[in-house]
């Protein structure tokens, strides 16, 4: 299995420009993924790409955003076995546990759609001489940080509802599971997600600090 070892910014794969780091198979100590961490400029470009994509994405109809989530579900179902194998290879989980994790990712999409419809409906109330309307708006650009123990399910659990609500995302996986993070973003690309809506930056603690402190 080959990996790009790259970042995804505004729909384009590109190499990071900071220090090289690697991800090793914990059982055999073989290199699973190798690439360069994102620099300050890389992170700034990713955040700006997400900001530029926000207007169009947040202005799209909820039904349109649901369709992308449904396409992602189909892609994830199709590649369930391969994605679970990658999780096992990179973080050392038994295959059955990785398959359970991917199943949880698939279930999260239906759960998120149902939860959004229940919690965020547009409510209109007619009053004596006026009317009252309650509408929910997205926040904007959201940063999602992935852990290594559930490298697919936990970031997915934030990315899915964020996108559904009309937010755009900059995702930084754990430096211990960059290949899983990269593959997750590739699956969203395969689902046809518009450029800039989901961006990927790679790196360790320093990268996470830079992203969390960005003045978006």
C-alpha positions in Angstrom: 0.0 0.0 0.0 1.5 3.3 -1.0 0.8 6.7 0.6 1.4 10.2 -0.7 3.1 11.6 2.4 1.6 14.9 1.5 -0.8 17.6 2.7 -4.1 18.4 1.0 -4.8 22.2 0.6 -7.7 23.5 -1.5 -8.1 20.2 -3.2 -4.4 19.8 -4.2 -1.9 17.3 -2.8 1.4 19.0 -1.9 4.5 18.3 0.2 4.9 19.9 3.6 8.0 22.0 4.0 9.0 21.3 7.6 10.9 18.4 9.2 10.5 14.8 7.9 8.7 12.4 10.2 7.7 8.8 9.8 5.0 6.4 11.0 6.1 2.9 11.8 4.2 -0.4 12.0 4.4 -1.1 15.8 4.8 -4.8 15.3 7.6 -4.9 12.7 8.9 -1.3 12.8 8.5 -0.9 9.1 7.8 2.5 7.6 4.1 2.9 6.9 4.1 6.6 6.0 6.8 9.3 5.6 6.4 13.0 4.8 7.2 16.5 5.9 5.3 18.3 8.6 3.3 21.5 7.7 5.0 24.8 8.2 3.3 28.0 9.4 2.7 29.0 5.8 1.2 25.6 4.9 -1.2 25.9 7.8 -2.1 29.4 6.9 -2.9 28.3 3.3 -5.0 25.5 4.6 -7.0 27.8 6.9 -7.4 30.3 4.1 -8.6 27.6 1.7 -11.2 26.5 4.2 -12.3 30.1 4.7 -12.6 30.7 1.0 -14.7 27.5 0.6 -16.9 28.4 3.5 -19.2 30.8 1.7 -20.2 28.4 -1.0 -20.4 25.4 1.3 -22.4 27.1 4.1 -24.7 28.6 1.4 -25.5 25.2 0.0 -28.8 23.5 0.9 -28.8 20.9 3.7 -30.0 18.3 1.2 -27.0 18.9 -0.9 -24.6 18.5 2.0 -26.4 15.3 3.0 -25.7 13.9 -0.5 -22.0 14.3 0.0 -22.2 12.5 3.3 -24.2 9.7 1.7 -21.6 9.4 -1.1 -18.9 9.2 1.6 -20.9 6.4 3.3 -21.0 4.4 0.1 -17.2 4.9 -0.5 -16.4 3.9 3.1 -18.6 0.8 2.8 -16.8 -0.2 -0.4 -13.4 0.2 1.1 -14.2 -1.0 4.6 -11.9 -4.0 4.6 -8.9 -2.0 3.1 -9.4 0.9 5.5 -9.6 -1.4 8.5 -6.4 -3.2 7.4 -4.6 0.1 7.2 -5.7 1.0 10.8 -4.5 -2.3 12.0 -1.2 -1.9 10.2 -0.5 1.6 11.4 -1.7 1.5 15.1 -1.4 -2.3 15.8 -5.1 -3.1 16.4 -6.4 -6.6 15.8 -8.4 -6.7 12.5 -11.8 -7.3 14.3 -11.4 -4.1 16.3 -10.4 -2.1 13.2 -13.5 -3.4 11.4 -15.6 -2.3 14.4 -14.1 1.1 14.2 -14.9 1.5 10.5 -18.5 0.3 11.2 -18.8 3.0 13.8 -17.6 5.6 11.3 -20.3 4.4 8.8 -23.0 4.5 11.5 -22.0 8.0 12.6 -23.2 9.5 9.4 -26.8 8.4 9.8 -26.7 9.3 13.5 -25.4 12.8 12.7 -28.0 13.5 10.0 -30.8 12.4 12.4 -29.4 14.5 15.3 -29.0 17.6 13.1 -32.6 17.3 11.9 -33.9 16.9 15.5 -31.7 19.6 17.1 -31.5 22.3 14.4 -34.8 22.6 12.6 -35.9 26.0 11.2 -38.8 27.1 13.5 -41.3 29.8 12.5 -43.9 31.1 14.9 -46.7 33.5 13.9 -47.5 36.2 16.4 -50.3 38.7 16.6 -48.6 41.3 14.4 -45.3 39.7 13.5 -43.5 36.3 13.2 -40.5 34.8 14.9 -38.0 32.6 13.1 -35.2 30.4 14.6 -32.4 29.4 12.3 -29.1 27.7 12.9 -25.9 28.9 11.3 -22.4 27.3 11.0 -19.4 28.6 12.9 -17.0 28.8 10.0 -13.6 27.1 9.8 -13.3 24.2 12.2 -10.0 22.5 13.3 -10.2 18.8 13.9 -7.4 16.9 15.7 -7.2 13.2 15.4 -5.9 10.8 18.1 -3.9 7.6 17.4 -6.1 5.1 19.4 -9.2 5.7 17.2 -7.6 7.4 14.2 -10.6 7.0 12.0 -13.7 7.1 14.2 -12.9 10.0 16.5 -11.9 12.6 13.8 -14.8 11.3 11.7 -17.1 12.0 14.6 -16.2 15.7 14.4 -15.7 16.0 10.6 -19.1 14.6 9.7 -21.3 16.9 11.8 -19.1 19.9 11.1 -19.5 19.4 7.3 -23.2 18.7 7.7 -23.8 21.9 9.5 -22.1 23.9 6.8 -18.6 24.4 8.4 -15.4 23.8 6.6 -12.5 21.8 8.1 -8.7 21.7 8.6 -7.8 18.3 9.8 -4.6 17.3 11.6 -4.2 13.6 12.3 -2.0 12.2 15.1 1.7 12.0 14.1 1.4 8.3 15.0 -1.3 7.7 12.4 -0.8 10.0 9.4 -1.5 7.3 6.9 -5.0 6.7 8.3 -5.6 10.4 8.3 -4.4 10.7 4.7 -6.6 7.8 3.6 -9.7 9.3 5.4 -9.3 12.5 3.4 -8.8 10.6 0.2 -12.1 8.8 0.8 -13.8 12.2 1.2 -12.2 13.3 -2.1 -13.5 10.1 -3.8 -17.0 11.1 -2.5 -16.6 14.4 -4.6 -16.3 16.8 -1.7 -15.6 20.3 -3.2 -12.0 21.7 -3.0 -11.2 23.5 0.2 -14.1 22.1 2.3 -11.8 19.6 3.9 -8.0 20.3 4.2 -5.3 18.1 5.6 -2.1 19.2 7.5 0.4 16.7 8.9 2.8 17.0 11.8 3.4 16.6 15.5 2.8 18.7 18.6 4.2 21.9 17.1 1.9 21.6 14.1 -1.1 21.2 16.4 -0.2 24.2 18.4 0.2 26.3 15.3 -3.2 25.2 14.0 -5.0 25.8 17.3 -3.5 29.2 17.7 -4.2 30.4 14.1 -6.2 33.6 14.0 -8.7 32.5 11.4 
